[in-house]
Amino acid sequence: MRALVALTLLLAVAASAGAHHVGVYTPRDNEITTNFKQIKFSLQARKFDVALRLFEQGALRAAMREKAGTLPAGLEAGTLAALRSGDALEVERRLMIFFAALTRELAIEADHRLADPTLSPPARAATGQRFLEAMWRYYNLVDFAVSSRDSKTSTAVRLAFDEAEGDAKTTSASEADRLRRPLRRIAQILSNLIDTSSPSPRRDS
């Protein structure tokens, strides 16, 4: 019952959180986030066989395999095992790690893109906004899972998103690079979260 309550709250928070950050942006689902929600709803309904099939055949597992070199060792296998055993909280933990890793990857890429000296301030602001939207699409799905385990980390990530959102709106040449600071902070916070939440050391490529 505790696992089902946690999953219900996770879905509710994920649905409402999108409008809080990145202006009034509500993240659009892609194949990965759609698959995530399908799996979560199946677990909530205690349809573990359905959740297992959705994971085995879905875009989420395919993405885990594609990015295996930068994820904690055994993340896909552990997720599969947790689904087979009906351990909803363990599935939630492993999916939290996965989406934190996707968000971190985007934050690092955004920082690299924004370092391009040929970008005009308006182009830098537009690029930052696009990356923030993509990052929030993934992170907002698991913020409740993060908060339930480490409220300080959740707060730190949200504050960094808020700061980045404000910085992304500026087109001033003297201030445009400020956006890189909260992006780097998000990447570092999520790296720490992944390390402390993983049963084995993270494999960096």
VEXFI-532528 format. One record per atom (N, C-alpha, C): x, y, z. Coordinates in steps of 0.2 Angstrom, whole numbers, padded with zeros to 4 digits, always signed. Example, Ala and Ser with C-alpha at 12.3 -4.5 7.8 and 13.67 -1.06 7.14 Angstrom:
BEGIN
+0066-0028+0039+0062-0022+0039+0066-0016+0039+0064-0011+0035+0068-0005+0036+0064+0000+0039
END
This chain:
BEGIN
+0004-0006+0000+0000+0000+0000+0004+0006+0000+0010+0006+0004+0014+0012+0004+0017+0014-0003+0019+0008-0006+0022+0009-0013+0016+0012-0018+0010+0010-0017+0005+0013-0022+0003+0020-0020+0003+0022-0014+0002+0029-0012+0008+0033-0015+0014+0031-0014+0020+0034-0017+0019+0035-0024+0017+0030-0028+0017+0031-0035+0011+0036-0037+0006+0035-0033+0000+0040-0034+0002+0047-0034+0006+0049-0028+0008+0055-0027+0013+0058-0032+0018+0053-0034+0023+0054-0039+0019+0057-0045+0014+0053-0048+0011+0055-0054+0007+0062-0053+0004+0063-0047+0001+0069-0046+0005+0075-0046+0011+0074-0043+0016+0080-0042+0019+0081-0049+0021+0076-0053+0023+0077-0060+0019+0080-0064+0012+0079-0064+0007+0082-0068+0007+0090-0067+0008+0092-0060+0007+0099-0058+0013+0103-0058+0019+0099-0058+0025+0103-0058+0027+0107-0064+0025+0104-0070+0028+0107-0076+0026+0114-0077+0021+0117-0074+0019+0124-0075+0023+0128-0070+0027+0125-0065+0030+0130-0060+0037+0132-0063+0040+0128-0067+0047+0130-0069+0046+0132-0077+0051+0135-0079+0052+0136-0086+0046+0140-0089+0044+0145-0085+0038+0149-0086+0032+0145-0085+0028+0146-0090+0021+0142-0090+0022+0136-0094+0028+0134-0096+0029+0128-0100+0027+0121-0097+0023+0118-0101+0021+0111-0099+0024+0106-0103+0028+0102-0101+0032+0098-0105+0028+0093-0109+0029+0093-0116+0026+0088-0120+0029+0081-0119+0025+0076-0119+0028+0069-0119+0032+0067-0125+0037+0063-0124+0040+0060-0130+0039+0052-0129+0042+0048-0133+0041+0041-0132+0044+0039-0125+0049+0041-0123+0052+0039-0116+0047+0041-0110+0045+0047-0110+0041+0050-0105+0034+0046-0105+0031+0045-0111+0025+0041-0112+0026+0034-0109+0031+0031-0111+0032+0024-0108+0033+0024-0101+0036+0029-0098+0037+0030-0091+0030+0030-0087+0026+0034-0090+0019+0035-0087+0015+0029-0088+0016+0026-0093+0012+0019-0094+0014+0014-0089+0021+0014-0088+0023+0009-0083+0021+0011-0076+0021+0017-0074+0019+0020-0067+0012+0018-0066+0007+0020-0071+0000+0018-0070-0001+0011-0069+0003+0007-0073+0002+0000-0072+0004-0003-0065+0009+0000-0063+0011-0002-0056+0006+0000-0051+0004+0006-0052-0002+0009-0047-0008+0005-0047-0009+0002-0053-0015-0003-0053-0013-0010-0051-0007-0011-0049-0005-0018-0047-0005-0022-0053-0004-0020-0059-0003-0024-0065+0004-0025-0067+0007-0029-0063+0015-0029-0063+0017-0033-0070+0012-0037-0072+0014-0041-0079+0014-0036-0084+0009-0031-0084+0008-0026-0089+0014-0021-0089+0016-0019-0083+0022-0015-0082+0028-0018-0085+0029-0024-0083+0035-0028-0086+0035-0028-0093+0029-0029-0097+0029-0030-0104+0030-0023-0107+0027-0018-0104+0028-0011-0106+0036-0009-0106+0039-0011-0101+0046-0009-0100+0050-0013-0105+0049-0020-0105+0053-0024-0110+0052-0022-0117+0047-0019-0119+0046-0018-0126+0046-0010-0128+0047-0006-0122+0046+0001-0123+0052+0005-0125+0051+0011-0126+0056+0016-0127+0061+0018-0121+0058+0017-0115+0062+0018-0109+0068+0013-0109+0067+0007-0110+0072+0002-0109+0077+0003-0115+0074+0004-0121+0079+0006-0127+0084+0011-0125+0081+0017-0122+0085+0022-0120+0091+0020-0115+0089+0016-0110+0093+0014-0105+0099+0010-0109+0097+0006-0113+0102+0002-0117+0107+0006-0121+0104+0011-0124+0108+0016-0128+0113+0020-0124+0111+0022-0118+0115+0026-0114+0119+0022-0108+0119+0015-0109+0122+0011-0104+0129+0013-0101+0133+0016-0106+0139+0017-0104+0140+0023-0099+0135+0027-0099+0135+0033-0094+0130+0032-0088+0127+0026-0088+0123+0025-0082+0126+0020-0077+0123+0020-0071+0126+0015-0066+0126+0008-0069+0131+0004-0067+0131-0002-0070+0125-0006-0067+0122-0010-0072+0116-0014-0070+0110-0011-0069+0109-0005-0071+0103-0001-0070+0097-0004-0074+0098-0006-0080+0093-0009-0084+0091-0016-0081+0096-0020-0079+0094-0027-0077+0091-0026-0070+0093-0022-0066+0090-0021-0059+0083-0018-0060+0081-0014-0065+0074-0012-0066+0070-0018-0068+0073-0022-0073+0069-0028-0075+0068-0032-0069+0073-0034-0065+0072-0038-0059+0067-0035-0054+0067-0029-0053+0062-0026-0049+0055-0026-0051+0054-0026-0058+0047-0026-0061+0045-0034-0060+0049-0038-0062+0048-0045-0061+0045-0047-0054+0049-0044-0049+0047-0046-0042+0041-0042-0039+0039-0037-0043+0033-0033-0041+0036-0028-0036+0042-0026-0036+0045-0021-0031+0044-0014-0034+0038-0011-0032+0037-0004-0035+0042+0001-0033+0044+0001-0027+0048+0006-0024+0055+0006-0027+0057+0000-0028+0064-0001-0031+0063+0001-0039+0058+0000-0042+0057+0002-0049+0057+0010-0049+0054+0013-0044+0054+0020-0044+0061+0023-0043+0065+0020-0038+0071+0022-0037+0076+0022-0043+0075+0016-0047+0079+0015-0053+0077+0020-0058+0071+0021-0059+0069+0026-0064+0071+0033-0062+0071+0035-0056+0073+0041-0053+0080+0042-0056+0084+0037-0055+0091+0038-0057+0092+0039-0064+0088+0035-0068+0088+0036-0075+0086+0043-0078+0081+0045-0075+0079+0052-0077+0083+0058-0075+0086+0056-0069+0091+0061-0066+0097+0061-0071+0099+0055-0074+0105+0055-0078+0103+0058-0085+0097+0058-0087+0095+0061-0094+0095+0069-0093+0093+0071-0087+0093+0078-0086+0100+0081-0085+0104+0077-0082+0111+0079-0081+0115+0079-0088+0114+0075-0092+0117+0074-0098+0115+0081-0102+0108+0083-0102+0106+0089-0106+0109+0095-0103+0110+0095-0096+0113+0101-0093+0120+0102-0095+0124+0096-0095+0131+0097-0098+0131+0099-0105+0127+0096-0109+0127+0098-0116+0125+0105-0117+0120+0108-0113+0118+0115-0113+0124+0119-0111+0128+0117-0106+0134+0121-0104+0139+0122-0110+0140+0116-0113+0145+0116-0119+0142+0121-0124+0136+0120-0126+0133+0124-0132+0134+0131-0130+0132+0133-0124+0132+0140-0122+0139+0143-0122+0144+0139-0121+0151+0141-0121+0153+0144-0128+0149+0143-0133+0151+0144-0140+0151+0152-0141+0157+0155-0142+0158+0162-0142+0154+0165-0148+0153+0161-0153+0150+0164-0159+0142+0165-0158+0139+0163-0153+0132+0163-0152+0130+0171-0150+0126+0174-0153+0123+0180-0151+0120+0179-0144+0119+0185-0140+0115+0184-0134+0108+0182-0135+0104+0184-0140+0098+0182-0141+0098+0174-0143+0102+0172-0147+0103+0165-0148+0105+0161-0142+0109+0164-0138+0111+0160-0132+0105+0159-0127+0101+0165-0127+0095+0164-0123+0090+0159-0125+0089+0159-0132+0084+0154-0135+0087+0147-0134+0093+0146-0135+0096+0139-0134+0095+0137-0127+0097+0142-0122+0096+0140-0115+0089+0138-0113+0084+0142-0116+0077+0140-0114+0075+0133-0117+0077+0132-0123+0076+0125-0126+0078+0120-0122+0084+0120-0120+0087+0115-0115+0084+0115-0109+0082+0120-0106+0078+0120-0099+0072+0116-0100+0068+0117-0106+0062+0114-0107+0063+0107-0108+0068+0105-0111+0070+0098-0112+0072+0094-0105+0076+0098-0101+0078+0095-0095+0072+0094-0090+0068+0099-0090+0062+0099-0086+0057+0093-0088+0057+0092-0094+0052+0086-0097+0054+0080-0093+0061+0079-0092+0063+0073-0088+0063+0073-0081+0065+0079-0078+0066+0079-0071+0060+0080-0067+0055+0083-0070+0048+0084-0066+0045+0078-0065+0046+0072-0069+0043+0066-0068+0045+0063-0062+0051+0064-0059+0054+0061-0054+0056+0065-0048+0054+0071-0048+0055+0076-0042+0052+0074-0036+0046+0071-0036+0044+0068-0030+0048+0063-0027+0050+0058-0031+0054+0053-0029+0061+0055-0026+0063+0060-0029+0069+0064-0026+0068+0067-0020+0062+0070-0019+0061+0074-0013+0059+0069-0007+0056+0063-0009+0054+0059-0004+0061+0055-0001+0066+0055-0004+0072+0052-0002+0077+0058+0001+0077+0063-0002+0082+0069-0001+0079+0075-0002+0075+0078+0002+0072+0085+0001+0077+0090+0000+0083+0090+0003+0088+0095+0001+0090+0095-0006+0091+0089-0009+0093+0089-0016+0087+0091-0020+0081+0089-0019+0075+0092-0023+0075+0099-0023+0076+0102-0017+0075+0109-0016+0081+0113-0020+0087+0110-0020+0093+0113-0023+0092+0113-0031+0089+0107-0033+0088+0107-0040+0083+0112-0043+0077+0112-0039+0072+0117-0041+0074+0124-0041+0078+0126-0036+0081+0133-0035+0086+0134-0041+0090+0129-0043+0094+0130-0049+0090+0131-0055+0084+0127-0056+0080+0128-0062+0077+0135-0062+0075+0137-0056+0072+0144-0056+0077+0149-0058+0083+0149-0055+0088+0153-0057+0090+0153-0064+0090+0147-0067+0092+0146-0074+0086+0149-0078+0080+0148-0076+0074+0151-0080+0075+0159-0080+0077+0162-0075+0077+0169-0075+0083+0171-0079+0089+0168-0079+0095+0169-0083+0093+0168-0090+0089+0163-0092+0088+0162-0099+0084+0167-0103+0081+0172-0099+0077+0177-0102+0081+0183-0104+0087+0183-0102+0091+0189-0103+0094+0189-0110+0095+0194-0113+0098+0194-0120+0104+0199-0119+0106+0201-0113+0111+0206-0112+0118+0202-0113+0122+0205-0117+0129+0202-0118+0133+0201-0112+0132+0205-0107+0136+0205-0101+0133+0200-0096+0127+0198-0097+0124+0193-0092+0122+0187-0095+0122+0186-0102+0120+0180-0105+0123+0173-0102+0130+0174-0101+0134+0168-0099+0132+0166-0091+0128+0170-0088+0126+0168-0081+0122+0161-0081+0119+0160-0086+0115+0154-0087+0119+0148-0086+0125+0148-0088+0129+0142-0087+0130+0140-0080+0130+0144-0075+0132+0143-0068+0126+0138-0065+0120+0140-0066+0115+0135-0063+0114+0129-0067+0116+0129-0073+0116+0123-0077+0122+0118-0074+0128+0121-0073+0133+0117-0070+0131+0114-0063+0128+0118-0059+0125+0116-0053+0120+0111-0053+0116+0111-0058+0111+0106-0059+0114+0099-0060+0119+0099-0065+0123+0093-0067+0127+0090-0061+0130+0095-0057+0133+0092-0051+0129+0089-0046+0123+0093-0044+0118+0090-0039+0116+0083-0041+0114+0083-0048+0111+0076-0050+0117+0071-0050+0123+0073-0052+0128+0068-0051+0129+0065-0044+0129+0069-0039+0129+0067-0032+0123+0063-0031+0117+0064-0033+0111+0060-0032+0112+0053-0035+0114+0053-0041+0115+0047-0045+0120+0042-0041+0126+0045-0039+0131+0042-0035+0128+0039-0029+0125+0043-0025+0122+0041-0018+0116+0036-0019+0113+0036-0024+0107+0032-0025+0108+0025-0028+0114+0025-0031+0116+0019-0035+0119+0013-0031+0117+0007-0032+0120+0002-0028+0128+0000-0030+0130+0003-0035+0137+0002-0038+0139+0008-0041+0146+0009-0041+0149+0015-0044+0146+0016-0051+0145+0023-0052+0143+0025-0059+0149+0024-0064+0147+0022-0070+0152+0021-0075+0152+0027-0080+0157+0031-0080+0157+0037-0084+0161+0035-0090+0158+0037-0096+0162+0036-0102+0167+0042-0104
END
